[in-house]
Amino acid sequence: MKTSKKSSSILSEVKNHPLDRVKVAVTDIDGILRGKVMKKSKFLSAVESGFGFCNVVFGWDINDLCYENSTYTGWHTGYPDAQAQIDLNTFRKVPWDDDVPFFLADFIETDGTPLSVCPRQLLKKIIKETQQTGFEATFGQEFEWFNFAETPHSLEEKNYQNPSPITPGMFGYSILRSSLAQEYMADLFDGTSQFEIPLEGLHTETGPGVYEAAILYSDPLEQADRAVLFKTAVKEIGYRHQILPSFMAKWNANLPGCSGHLHQSLWKDGKNVFYQDDHPHKMSPLFKSYLAGQIKCLPEILPFYAPNINSYKRLVEGLWAPTLVTWGVENRTVSLRVIPGSESSTRLETRVPGSDSNPYLAISAALASGLYGIQKGLKLKDQPVSGNGYAVTDAIRLPATLEEATDKMAKSDLAKELFGKTFIKHFVENRKWEVLQARKAVTDWEIKRYFELV
C-alpha cells in the first residue's frame, strides 16, 4: 500500500494511541454498520493487506435471516470471506468510547477492483462519473427520528407495543420541549461534532419525542459517511441516556413519518452551476436538466429512497411526504423542491427519501439520475406546482408498495444503465426477499379484524 503524508500521520496517531484496539466497520445493503474491534497490530496489518469479512453481510437481511434467493452469496457459495479495504480518510475517534480510533472499510474483489454489490463502492463509482463530466457535487442530508424512554430490553418486554416517547404532544421547533431532555440533546449536538459529524441544526419536530438534524453539507461520499455514522452515533448516545431512538419511516399511523431529505448542487471551477441570477427561480438550464433527470428516473429507482415495507406507510397524502412525481419552488408538498437563493445556496431538495434509507444508495440515486438528465439534455416539461402538491391530477403517482416499486425497478433498463446490472440484480433480489417476509407475517391489524368475527 502506498502511504501518503496524511495517511502516515493517521497511522502514527493510531500507533501512539493509548488504547490497543481499533474499531472498523462496513455498511451492508440496508445501510447498517457491521463491524468489529481489532487489536492494534491486526489493524495495522490490515491497512497494508486488507482483511477478510464474511460476505454474509450481503447475504442476510436486517434481522440476520439468510436470503434464499440471492445470487451473490448463500448456502450455495459457503459464505466465504470478502476482501475489505480500510479507508484511512474515514479516521475518527469515538468520543463516548475512550476516543477509540474508528475507520470505515470498502469491499473489493480479489483483483482489487470494487465489489459490485457494495453500496459505498457504488457511490464512489457515481462520484467518479460526476467528476468525469467536469462537475463536483455537494450534498447535505436531514434526518427526522423519534426518541423513546425505552431500552432494547424494555421494548422487547413490551413486545414492541406502545413505546413511551421522551416528550408528549405535537410541538415542533420547541425550545421548551427540548429542555425536557436537555442533557441528551446537548450530548447529541456535541458528541456528533466531536465524532466529526458537524450539524447545521438540531431541533424538535412535529410529534411526540421527534427530533430533526441537518448534517453540514460536504462532498457526496463524506456526506454519506456522516449520515451512516450519524444514525449509529444517535443510537449509541441514546443508550447512555436510557433513550431508544428510531429512524423507522413510520412507526405510528396517526403521526408524521421520518424523512431523510437530500439537498444537492453541482459545482464547476468554484461556482454553483445550478445558479442563474436573471432567472426568476435562479435556475440555470443545467439545473433544469438535472431536475428533469430526477423526475424521469424517480419512479424506476424508488426503492433506493424507500427500501422497506414500512417506507411506503410514510408516503401518504397530507403528512409532509410526497406521493406524486412533482416539483415546485419552495414547496414542501412535492417530491422535488427547488430552493432559490444566492449563488452559494441555490439547490435542489429531494424529499422522497425516508430516514430508513441507506444514505449511500439514496445519494447515488439522486446524483446519478440528475447527471442522466444533464447528459441526455432533458428539458422540464411541466411548470412548478403551486400550492397543494397532493391535489395535482395529471402527475405520475409513485409506486405505493415495496413490491410494486421493486417490480418496476427489476424491469427497468434505466436502473441497470445507471447502477449496473449486477448491483440492481442483487438489490432487487433482497428487496423481493423483504416483500416475501412481510407476506408471511400475521399482523396485529389482522388479529383484531378477523380473529373473532369471520
C-alpha positions as CSV (number, residue, x, y, z in Angstrom):
1,M,0.0,0.0,0.0
2,K,1.3,3.4,-1.0
3,T,1.2,5.7,2.1
4,S,0.6,9.4,1.7
5,K,1.7,12.1,4.1
6,K,-1.8,12.3,5.5
7,S,-2.0,8.5,5.8
8,S,1.3,8.4,7.6
9,S,0.1,11.0,10.1
10,I,-3.1,9.0,10.8
11,L,-1.2,5.7,11.2
12,S,1.2,7.5,13.6
13,E,-1.7,8.7,15.7
14,V,-3.2,5.2,15.9
15,K,0.2,3.7,16.8
16,N,0.7,6.2,19.6
17,H,-2.9,6.0,20.9
18,P,-3.1,4.6,24.5
19,L,-5.7,2.0,23.6
20,D,-4.7,-1.3,22.0
21,R,-7.9,-1.6,20.0
22,V,-9.4,0.0,16.9
23,K,-13.0,-0.2,15.6
24,V,-13.6,-1.0,11.9
25,A,-17.0,-1.1,10.2
26,V,-18.5,-1.8,6.8
27,T,-22.0,-1.0,5.6
28,D,-24.5,-3.6,4.4
29,I,-27.2,-3.2,1.8
30,D,-29.6,-1.7,4.3
31,G,-27.1,1.0,5.4
32,I,-26.5,-0.7,8.7
33,L,-23.0,-0.7,10.1
34,R,-21.5,-4.1,10.7
35,G,-18.1,-4.1,12.3
36,K,-15.5,-5.5,14.8
37,V,-12.9,-4.4,17.3
38,M,-9.4,-5.2,16.1
39,K,-6.2,-5.4,18.1
40,K,-4.0,-2.6,17.0
41,S,-1.4,-4.9,15.5
42,K,-4.1,-6.6,13.5
43,F,-5.4,-3.3,12.3
44,L,-2.0,-2.1,11.1
45,S,-1.5,-5.3,9.2
46,A,-5.0,-5.0,7.7
47,V,-4.2,-1.4,6.5
48,E,-1.4,-2.9,4.4
49,S,-3.1,-6.1,3.0
50,G,-6.8,-5.7,3.7
51,F,-8.7,-8.2,5.8
52,G,-11.4,-10.8,5.4
53,F,-15.0,-10.1,6.3
54,C,-17.7,-12.8,5.9
55,N,-19.7,-11.9,2.9
56,V,-22.9,-13.0,4.7
57,V,-23.3,-9.2,5.3
58,F,-24.6,-9.2,1.7
59,G,-26.4,-12.4,2.2
60,W,-28.7,-11.8,5.1
61,D,-31.5,-9.3,5.9
62,I,-31.8,-6.7,8.6
63,N,-32.6,-9.5,11.2
64,D,-29.7,-11.7,10.1
65,L,-32.0,-14.1,8.3
66,C,-30.2,-15.5,5.2
67,Y,-31.7,-14.8,1.8
68,E,-32.8,-17.9,0.0
69,N,-32.9,-16.1,-3.4
70,S,-29.5,-14.4,-3.6
71,T,-27.1,-15.0,-6.5
72,Y,-24.1,-13.2,-5.0
73,T,-23.8,-15.4,-1.9
74,G,-25.7,-18.0,0.1
75,W,-25.6,-21.6,1.1
76,H,-24.6,-22.4,-2.5
77,T,-21.3,-20.4,-2.0
78,G,-20.5,-21.5,1.6
79,Y,-20.4,-17.8,2.7
80,P,-16.7,-17.2,2.1
81,D,-14.8,-14.1,3.3
82,A,-14.9,-11.0,1.1
83,Q,-11.9,-8.7,1.0
84,A,-12.3,-5.4,2.9
85,Q,-10.0,-2.4,2.4
86,I,-9.7,0.2,5.2
87,D,-10.3,3.8,4.1
88,L,-7.9,5.8,6.2
89,N,-9.7,9.0,5.1
90,T,-12.6,8.0,7.3
91,F,-10.5,8.2,10.5
92,R,-12.4,9.4,13.6
93,K,-12.2,8.9,17.3
94,V,-15.3,7.8,19.2
95,P,-15.7,10.4,22.0
96,W,-18.1,8.3,24.1
97,D,-15.8,5.2,23.9
98,D,-12.5,6.5,25.2
99,D,-11.7,8.1,21.9
100,V,-11.1,4.7,20.3
101,P,-9.9,5.1,16.7
102,F,-12.6,4.3,14.2
103,F,-12.5,3.6,10.4
104,L,-14.8,2.6,7.6
105,A,-13.9,0.0,5.0
106,D,-14.9,-0.8,1.4
107,F,-15.3,-4.2,-0.1
108,I,-13.1,-5.2,-3.1
109,E,-12.8,-8.2,-5.4
110,T,-9.7,-10.5,-5.2
111,D,-8.1,-8.5,-8.0
112,G,-8.5,-5.2,-6.1
113,T,-11.4,-3.8,-8.2
114,P,-14.5,-2.6,-6.3
115,L,-17.0,-5.2,-5.2
116,S,-20.1,-4.8,-7.4
117,V,-22.7,-5.2,-4.6
118,C,-21.1,-2.8,-2.1
119,P,-23.2,0.3,-1.6
120,R,-20.2,2.6,-0.7
121,Q,-18.4,1.4,-3.8
122,L,-21.5,2.2,-5.9
123,L,-21.5,5.8,-4.6
124,K,-17.8,6.1,-5.4
125,K,-18.5,5.0,-8.9
126,I,-21.2,7.6,-9.4
127,I,-18.9,10.3,-7.9
128,K,-16.2,9.3,-10.4
129,E,-18.7,9.6,-13.3
130,T,-19.6,13.0,-12.0
131,Q,-16.0,14.2,-11.9
132,Q,-15.5,12.9,-15.5
133,T,-18.2,15.3,-16.6
134,G,-16.3,18.1,-15.1
135,F,-18.6,18.7,-12.1
136,E,-18.2,18.3,-8.3
137,A,-21.3,17.6,-6.2
138,T,-22.2,18.9,-2.8
139,F,-24.8,17.1,-0.7
140,G,-26.4,17.6,2.7
141,Q,-28.9,15.3,4.4
142,E,-31.5,15.9,7.0
143,F,-32.9,13.2,9.4
144,E,-36.1,13.1,11.5
145,W,-36.4,10.4,14.1
146,F,-38.4,9.5,17.2
147,N,-36.9,9.1,20.7
148,F,-38.4,6.8,23.3
149,A,-37.8,6.4,27.0
150,E,-37.0,2.7,26.5
151,T,-34.1,0.3,26.2
152,P,-33.8,-2.6,23.7
153,H,-34.8,-4.9,26.6
154,S,-37.8,-2.9,27.8
155,L,-39.1,-2.5,24.3
156,E,-38.8,-6.3,23.8
157,E,-40.6,-6.9,27.1
158,K,-43.4,-4.8,25.7
159,N,-43.5,-6.9,22.6
160,Y,-42.7,-3.7,20.7
161,Q,-46.1,-2.2,21.6
162,N,-46.8,1.3,23.0
163,P,-43.2,2.7,23.4
164,S,-43.1,5.8,25.5
165,P,-41.9,9.0,23.7
166,I,-39.5,11.1,25.7
167,T,-41.9,14.1,25.4
168,P,-45.6,14.3,24.8
169,G,-47.7,16.2,22.2
170,M,-47.1,17.8,18.8
171,F,-44.7,20.6,19.4
172,G,-42.3,21.3,16.5
173,Y,-39.4,23.7,16.9
174,S,-40.0,23.8,20.6
175,I,-37.3,25.3,22.9
176,L,-39.5,24.2,25.8
177,R,-39.8,20.5,24.8
178,S,-36.1,20.2,24.0
179,S,-35.3,21.3,27.6
180,L,-37.1,18.1,28.9
181,A,-34.2,16.1,27.6
182,Q,-31.6,18.8,27.6
183,E,-28.6,16.6,28.5
184,Y,-29.4,14.2,25.7
185,M,-29.9,16.9,23.1
186,A,-26.6,18.6,24.2
187,D,-24.8,15.2,24.0
188,L,-26.2,14.7,20.5
189,F,-25.0,18.0,19.3
190,D,-21.6,18.0,21.0
191,G,-20.9,14.3,20.6
192,T,-21.6,14.1,16.9
193,S,-19.4,17.2,16.4
194,Q,-16.6,15.6,18.3
195,F,-17.1,12.5,16.1
196,E,-16.6,14.7,13.0
197,I,-20.3,14.8,12.0
198,P,-20.9,18.5,12.2
199,L,-24.6,19.6,12.4
200,E,-26.1,22.7,11.0
201,G,-29.0,22.5,13.3
202,L,-30.9,20.2,15.8
203,H,-34.5,20.8,16.9
204,T,-37.8,19.2,17.9
205,E,-40.2,18.3,15.1
206,T,-43.9,17.7,14.9
207,G,-44.8,14.7,17.0
208,P,-44.1,13.3,20.5
209,G,-40.4,12.9,21.0
210,V,-39.3,13.8,17.4
211,Y,-36.0,15.5,16.6
212,E,-34.6,16.7,13.3
213,A,-31.0,17.2,12.5
214,A,-29.4,18.8,9.4
215,I,-25.9,17.5,8.7
216,L,-23.5,20.1,7.4
217,Y,-23.1,19.8,3.6
218,S,-20.0,18.2,2.1
219,D,-18.9,16.1,-0.9
220,P,-21.2,13.1,-1.5
221,L,-19.0,10.3,-0.1
222,E,-18.2,12.3,3.1
223,Q,-21.9,13.2,3.4
224,A,-23.0,9.5,3.1
225,D,-20.3,8.5,5.6
226,R,-21.5,11.2,8.0
227,A,-25.1,10.1,7.6
228,V,-24.5,6.4,8.2
229,L,-22.3,7.3,11.2
230,F,-24.9,9.8,12.5
231,K,-27.6,7.3,12.8
232,T,-25.4,4.9,14.7
233,A,-24.0,7.7,16.9
234,V,-27.5,8.8,17.8
235,K,-28.4,5.3,18.9
236,E,-25.2,4.9,20.9
237,I,-25.6,8.3,22.6
238,G,-29.3,7.4,23.3
239,Y,-28.3,4.2,25.0
240,R,-26.2,6.2,27.5
241,H,-29.4,8.2,28.4
242,Q,-31.7,5.2,28.6
243,I,-33.3,6.6,25.4
244,L,-34.1,4.4,22.3
245,P,-34.0,6.4,19.0
246,S,-35.8,5.0,16.0
247,F,-35.3,6.0,12.3
248,M,-38.2,3.8,11.2
249,A,-40.0,5.6,8.4
250,K,-43.4,5.4,10.0
251,W,-43.9,3.9,13.5
252,N,-47.5,5.2,14.1
253,A,-50.3,5.6,11.5
254,N,-51.5,8.7,13.2
255,L,-48.2,10.6,13.3
256,P,-46.0,12.0,10.6
257,G,-43.2,9.8,9.3
258,C,-39.5,10.3,9.4
259,S,-37.8,11.9,6.4
260,G,-34.2,11.8,5.2
261,H,-34.3,14.7,2.7
262,L,-31.3,15.3,0.4
263,H,-30.0,18.8,-0.5
264,Q,-27.7,19.0,-3.5
265,S,-26.0,21.2,-6.0
266,L,-23.3,20.9,-8.7
267,W,-20.2,23.0,-8.9
268,K,-17.5,23.8,-11.5
269,D,-14.4,26.0,-11.1
270,G,-15.7,27.0,-7.7
271,K,-19.1,28.2,-9.0
272,N,-22.6,26.7,-8.4
273,V,-23.7,25.7,-11.9
274,F,-27.3,25.5,-10.7
275,Y,-27.5,29.3,-10.2
276,Q,-28.6,31.8,-12.8
277,D,-29.1,35.3,-11.5
278,D,-31.5,36.5,-14.2
279,H,-33.9,33.5,-13.9
280,P,-37.0,34.1,-11.7
281,H,-36.2,31.0,-9.7
282,K,-32.4,31.4,-10.1
283,M,-32.4,28.1,-12.1
284,S,-29.8,27.6,-14.8
285,P,-30.5,25.4,-17.9
286,L,-28.2,22.8,-16.4
287,F,-30.2,22.8,-13.1
288,K,-33.4,22.3,-15.1
289,S,-31.9,19.3,-16.9
290,Y,-30.6,17.8,-13.6
291,L,-34.1,18.2,-12.1
292,A,-35.7,16.7,-15.3
293,G,-33.4,13.7,-14.8
294,Q,-34.7,13.1,-11.3
295,I,-38.2,13.4,-12.5
296,K,-37.6,10.9,-15.3
297,C,-35.9,8.3,-13.1
298,L,-37.7,8.6,-9.8
299,P,-40.5,6.0,-10.4
300,E,-38.0,3.4,-11.6
301,I,-35.4,3.8,-8.8
302,L,-37.8,4.5,-5.8
303,P,-36.5,1.5,-3.7
304,F,-33.2,3.3,-3.3
305,Y,-35.1,6.0,-1.5
306,A,-37.8,3.9,0.1
307,P,-36.2,0.4,0.6
308,N,-38.5,-1.2,3.2
309,I,-42.1,-2.4,3.6
310,N,-42.7,0.3,6.1
311,S,-41.2,3.1,3.9
312,Y,-44.4,3.2,1.9
313,K,-46.6,3.9,5.0
314,R,-44.8,7.3,5.2
315,L,-45.5,8.2,1.5
316,V,-49.1,9.2,2.1
317,E,-51.1,12.4,1.4
318,G,-51.2,15.2,3.9
319,L,-48.3,14.2,6.2
320,W,-45.4,16.0,4.7
321,A,-44.2,13.2,2.4
322,P,-44.7,13.1,-1.4
323,T,-46.9,10.7,-3.3
324,L,-46.6,12.1,-6.8
325,V,-43.7,12.8,-9.2
326,T,-43.9,16.6,-8.9
327,W,-41.6,19.6,-8.5
328,G,-42.1,23.1,-7.1
329,V,-40.3,26.2,-5.9
330,E,-40.1,26.4,-2.1
331,N,-43.0,23.9,-1.9
332,R,-42.9,21.2,0.7
333,T,-45.8,19.2,-0.7
334,V,-43.9,18.0,-3.8
335,S,-41.2,15.3,-4.4
336,L,-38.6,17.8,-5.7
337,R,-38.3,21.2,-4.1
338,V,-36.3,23.9,-5.8
339,I,-34.7,26.3,-3.3
340,P,-33.7,29.5,-5.0
341,G,-31.2,31.6,-3.2
342,S,-27.8,33.1,-3.5
343,E,-25.0,31.8,-5.8
344,S,-23.8,29.6,-2.9
345,S,-27.2,28.4,-1.7
346,T,-29.4,27.7,-4.7
347,R,-30.0,23.9,-4.6
348,L,-32.4,21.0,-5.0
349,E,-34.1,19.2,-2.2
350,T,-35.2,15.6,-2.9
351,R,-37.9,15.0,-0.4
352,V,-38.7,11.3,-1.2
353,P,-36.1,9.5,1.0
354,G,-37.1,8.4,4.4
355,S,-34.8,8.3,7.4
356,D,-34.7,4.5,6.9
357,S,-32.9,4.7,3.6
358,N,-29.3,3.7,3.0
359,P,-27.5,7.1,2.5
360,Y,-25.0,5.6,0.0
361,L,-27.9,4.4,-2.2
362,A,-30.1,7.5,-1.7
363,I,-27.3,9.9,-2.7
364,S,-26.3,7.6,-5.5
365,A,-29.8,7.7,-6.8
366,A,-30.2,11.4,-6.7
367,L,-26.8,12.2,-8.2
368,A,-26.9,9.5,-11.0
369,S,-30.4,10.5,-12.1
370,G,-29.6,14.2,-12.1
371,L,-26.5,13.5,-14.2
372,Y,-28.6,11.4,-16.5
373,G,-30.8,14.5,-17.1
374,I,-27.8,16.6,-18.0
375,Q,-26.1,14.0,-20.2
376,K,-29.4,13.5,-22.1
377,G,-30.2,17.2,-22.3
378,L,-33.6,16.6,-20.7
379,K,-36.0,19.6,-20.5
380,L,-38.6,20.4,-17.9
381,K,-41.9,19.7,-19.4
382,D,-44.2,20.9,-16.7
383,Q,-44.5,24.1,-14.7
384,P,-43.7,24.1,-11.0
385,V,-46.6,23.0,-8.7
386,S,-48.1,26.0,-6.9
387,G,-50.0,25.2,-3.7
388,N,-51.1,21.7,-2.7
389,G,-48.9,19.2,-4.5
390,Y,-51.2,16.3,-3.4
391,A,-54.1,17.9,-5.5
392,V,-52.3,17.6,-8.9
393,T,-54.4,15.4,-11.1
394,D,-52.1,14.7,-14.1
395,A,-48.8,13.8,-12.3
396,I,-47.3,10.3,-12.2
397,R,-48.1,8.5,-8.9
398,L,-45.2,6.9,-7.1
399,P,-45.4,3.2,-6.6
400,A,-47.5,2.6,-3.5
401,T,-45.7,-0.5,-2.1
402,L,-42.3,-2.0,-2.0
403,E,-43.5,-4.9,-4.1
404,E,-44.7,-2.6,-6.9
405,A,-41.6,-0.4,-6.7
406,T,-39.3,-3.4,-6.8
407,D,-41.0,-4.9,-9.8
408,K,-40.7,-1.6,-11.6
409,M,-37.0,-1.4,-10.8
410,A,-36.5,-5.1,-11.9
411,K,-37.9,-4.3,-15.3
412,S,-36.1,-1.0,-15.7
413,D,-33.3,-0.8,-18.3
414,L,-32.7,2.7,-17.0
415,A,-31.9,1.5,-13.5
416,K,-29.4,-1.0,-14.9
417,E,-27.9,1.7,-17.0
418,L,-27.4,4.0,-14.0
419,F,-26.2,1.5,-11.5
420,G,-25.1,-1.6,-13.3
421,K,-26.9,-4.9,-13.9
422,T,-25.1,-6.8,-11.1
423,F,-25.9,-4.3,-8.4
424,I,-29.6,-4.0,-9.5
425,K,-29.9,-7.8,-9.7
426,H,-28.6,-8.1,-6.1
427,F,-30.7,-5.3,-4.7
428,V,-33.9,-6.5,-6.4
429,E,-33.3,-10.0,-5.1
430,N,-33.1,-8.8,-1.5
431,R,-36.0,-6.4,-1.8
432,K,-38.1,-9.2,-3.1
433,W,-37.0,-11.2,-0.1
434,E,-38.2,-8.4,2.2
435,V,-41.6,-8.5,0.4
436,L,-41.8,-12.3,1.0
437,Q,-41.1,-11.9,4.7
438,A,-43.9,-9.3,5.0
439,R,-46.3,-11.6,3.3
440,K,-45.7,-14.3,5.8
441,A,-46.3,-12.0,8.8
442,V,-49.6,-12.1,10.7
443,T,-50.1,-8.5,11.9
444,D,-52.0,-7.1,14.9
445,W,-54.4,-5.5,12.5
446,E,-55.3,-8.9,11.1
447,I,-55.8,-10.4,14.5
448,K,-58.0,-7.6,15.7
449,R,-60.0,-7.5,12.5
450,Y,-60.6,-11.2,11.8
451,F,-59.8,-13.4,14.9
452,E,-63.3,-13.4,16.3
453,L,-65.6,-12.1,13.6
454,V,-65.0,-14.1,10.4
